[in-house]
Amino acid sequence: MMPINKYQLVSAVGLALFFSAGASLAQSEKNCRALPDHATLQAALDAAVAAEGSGLDFDMWATLVNRDGVVCAVAFSGDDRGAQWPGSRAISAQKANTANSFSLDGLALSTANLFSAVQPGGSLFGLQHSNPVDTSVAYKGPARNYGQRNDPMVGNKIGGVNVFGGGLALYDTDNKIIGAVGLSGDTSCADHMIAWRVRNNLDLDNFGVSVGGVSGVAERPDNIIYDITPNPDGGAGNSAGGFGHPECLNTGDETALPAVQ
């Protein structure tokens, strides 16, 4: 057998890594086939931001994850990646991961539905600490690709649990959950409202009669709920139904959002 010199070895290792990375990318793309691509998410986000008048009128980040929690697309609505809060990129992915992680074919829970439930004494107390964000995914570079088709988060699992408005599960025409969308960049109430419009624009709110939620409203089962009254002893207040969310600046009318399909 002919000896292999170090240059041949380096070349062989490089080729192996190249083909391995290509196989991983192909697998990631296959896993995301049920979800819209970057351009479709971008268009849905831009239309949703333009249509929603609540909150502070800030630009937004949006992230899609598939049912396995793999990030499939990331987009922003501003002129560049600095036109919206930089910290909201990771938060949008965290919200998408949360809505996907705690929703089922028959039950949709928005991140807005979790605020009161995770407070001390709530039915899901401590949930927000259960699945930390993978910072090696959230802050992977290069930053110039953030929000682009090749955003470094794409193809990776972000993890994280977020418990205020902006994350919604996605349902296909068979009423099956296929992942989730997360929005961040404004008040948590506006994040929810814009996420709702993005989901509707993507035609992935196909609940039919088989998917329920905690809101008690069949047309909007996982809508944000404002039923918190002040707690005389302090703290986050008391939610009558256990799944309430605080109101925000320029809260908006959640009952005017499009009904699910």
C-alpha positions in Angstrom: 0.0 0.0 0.0 1.3 3.4 -0.9 1.9 5.7 2.1 -0.5 8.7 2.4 1.2 12.0 3.1 -0.2 14.7 5.3 -1.5 16.7 2.4 -3.5 13.8 1.0 -4.9 13.2 4.5 -6.0 16.8 4.9 -7.7 16.7 1.5 -9.5 13.5 2.3 -10.7 14.8 5.7 -11.8 18.1 4.0 -13.8 16.2 1.4 -15.4 14.0 4.0 -16.5 17.1 6.0 -17.8 18.8 2.8 -20.0 15.8 1.9 -21.1 15.4 5.5 -22.2 19.1 5.7 -24.0 18.7 2.4 -25.9 15.7 3.6 -26.8 17.5 6.8 -28.1 20.5 4.8 -30.1 18.2 2.5 -31.6 16.5 5.5 -32.5 19.9 7.1 -34.2 21.0 3.9 -36.1 17.8 3.7 -37.3 18.3 7.3 -38.5 21.8 6.4 -40.5 20.9 3.3 -43.8 21.1 5.0 -43.1 24.7 6.0 -43.0 27.9 3.9 -39.6 29.0 2.6 -37.8 32.2 3.6 -39.3 34.4 0.8 -42.8 33.3 1.7 -42.2 34.0 5.4 -40.7 37.4 4.5 -43.8 38.4 2.5 -46.2 37.2 5.2 -44.2 39.1 7.9 -44.2 42.4 5.9 -47.9 42.2 5.3 -48.7 41.4 8.9 -46.6 44.3 10.2 -48.2 46.7 7.8 -51.7 45.5 8.8 -51.3 45.6 12.6 -51.7 48.9 14.4 -51.2 47.9 18.1 -48.0 48.2 20.1 -45.1 50.6 19.4 -45.1 50.1 15.6 -41.6 48.6 15.7 -40.1 46.3 13.1 -40.0 42.5 13.9 -38.1 39.3 13.7 -39.9 36.1 12.7 -38.8 32.4 12.9 -40.3 29.2 11.7 -39.5 25.8 13.3 -40.6 22.4 12.2 -42.1 19.7 14.5 -38.7 18.6 15.6 -37.8 22.1 16.7 -35.4 22.6 13.8 -35.2 26.3 12.6 -36.4 26.4 9.0 -36.5 30.1 8.2 -35.7 33.5 9.9 -36.7 36.9 8.6 -37.0 40.5 9.7 -39.3 43.4 8.5 -36.9 46.3 8.7 -34.4 47.7 6.1 -31.5 45.8 7.7 -30.8 43.5 10.7 -30.3 46.5 13.0 -33.7 48.1 12.3 -35.3 45.9 15.0 -34.2 44.9 18.4 -31.2 42.6 17.9 -32.1 40.5 20.9 -35.5 39.7 19.4 -34.0 37.4 16.8 -33.2 34.7 19.4 -36.5 35.4 21.2 -38.5 34.9 18.1 -36.9 31.5 17.7 -37.4 30.7 21.3 -41.1 31.5 21.0 -41.5 29.3 18.0 -39.8 26.5 19.8 -42.1 26.9 22.8 -45.4 26.9 20.8 -44.3 23.8 18.9 -43.1 22.1 22.1 -46.3 22.5 24.0 -49.0 22.1 21.3 -50.5 19.0 19.9 -52.7 18.0 17.0 -55.8 18.6 19.2 -54.5 21.4 21.5 -52.9 24.7 20.5 -51.1 26.7 23.2 -49.7 30.1 22.3 -46.8 31.4 24.3 -49.3 34.1 25.4 -51.4 31.4 27.1 -48.4 30.4 29.3 -47.7 33.7 31.2 -50.0 33.1 34.2 -49.6 29.3 34.2 -45.8 29.5 34.9 -46.1 32.0 37.8 -45.7 30.8 41.4 -48.8 28.8 42.2 -49.6 28.3 38.5 -50.3 24.9 37.0 -47.1 25.0 34.9 -44.8 26.8 37.5 -41.2 26.5 36.5 -41.8 25.5 32.8 -39.8 28.5 31.6 -36.6 27.0 33.1 -37.1 23.5 31.6 -35.4 23.8 28.1 -32.6 26.4 27.9 -31.7 28.1 24.6 -28.7 26.7 22.9 -26.5 29.7 22.7 -24.1 28.1 20.3 -27.0 28.1 17.8 -28.5 31.5 18.8 -25.3 33.5 18.4 -23.6 31.5 15.7 -22.2 33.8 12.9 -21.6 35.4 10.6 -24.1 38.1 11.7 -24.4 39.5 8.1 -26.5 36.4 7.4 -29.0 37.0 10.2 -32.5 37.1 8.8 -31.4 35.8 5.4 -32.1 32.5 3.7 -28.8 31.2 5.1 -29.3 32.5 8.6 -26.9 30.4 10.8 -29.8 29.2 13.0 -31.4 27.4 10.0 -31.0 23.7 10.2 -30.3 23.7 14.0 -32.4 23.3 17.1 -32.6 26.5 19.1 -34.5 25.3 22.2 -35.8 27.7 24.8 -39.1 28.3 26.5 -40.8 31.8 26.3 -43.9 32.6 28.3 -45.3 35.8 26.8 -47.1 36.6 23.5 -45.6 35.9 20.1 -45.5 32.2 19.5 -48.1 30.1 17.7 -48.4 26.5 16.5 -48.9 25.9 12.8 -51.5 23.5 11.4 -51.8 22.2 7.8 -54.9 21.5 5.8 -55.3 18.1 7.6 -55.4 19.9 10.9 -52.0 18.4 11.9 -49.4 20.4 13.7 -46.3 20.9 11.5 -44.3 23.3 13.6 -44.6 26.9 14.9 -43.9 30.6 14.2 -42.4 33.0 16.7 -42.5 36.8 16.5 -40.5 39.3 18.6 -39.6 43.0 18.4 -42.5 45.0 19.9 -44.7 44.7 23.0 -45.5 41.1 23.8 -49.2 41.8 23.0 -48.3 43.2 19.6 -45.9 40.3 19.0 -48.9 38.0 19.5 -51.1 40.0 17.2 -48.5 40.1 14.4 -47.7 36.4 14.8 -51.4 35.7 14.4 -51.5 37.6 11.2 -48.4 35.9 9.9 -49.9 32.5 10.6 -53.1 33.5 8.8 -51.1 34.9 5.8 -49.3 31.6 5.6 -52.6 29.7 5.5 -51.4 27.6 8.4 -54.2 28.2 10.9 -56.3 25.2 9.8 -57.8 24.2 13.1 -61.1 22.8 11.8 -63.2 21.3 14.6 -60.4 19.1 15.9 -58.0 21.6 17.4 -58.9 23.4 20.6 -57.3 25.8 23.0 -57.7 27.4 26.4 -59.3 30.7 25.2 -62.8 29.3 25.2 -63.5 30.9 21.8 -63.8 28.4 19.0 -62.9 30.9 16.3 -59.6 31.8 18.1 -58.7 28.9 20.4 -55.1 29.9 21.2 -55.7 33.7 21.3 -54.2 35.9 24.0 -56.4 36.2 27.1 -56.7 39.3 29.2 -58.3 38.1 32.5 -55.7 39.1 35.1 -56.8 41.2 38.1 -54.3 42.8 40.5 -53.1 40.7 43.4 -53.3 42.7 46.6 -50.3 40.8 47.9 -48.2 41.9 44.8 -46.7 39.7 42.1 -48.1 39.1 38.6 -51.8 39.3 39.4 -54.5 36.6 39.3 -55.8 35.1 36.1 -59.4 33.9 36.4 -58.8 31.0 34.0 -55.2 30.4 34.8 -53.9 31.2 31.3 -54.1 35.0 31.3 -51.6 37.6 29.9 -51.0 41.2 31.0 -52.2 44.0 28.8 -49.6 46.2 27.1 -49.2 49.8 25.8 -51.6 50.2 22.9 -52.9 46.7 23.5 -55.1 46.5 20.4 -58.3 44.4 19.9 -57.5 40.7 19.9 -61.1 39.8 19.1 -60.7 41.5 15.7 -58.0 39.1 14.6 -58.9 36.7 11.7 -60.8 33.6 12.8 -58.9 30.3 12.4 -59.9 28.1 9.5 
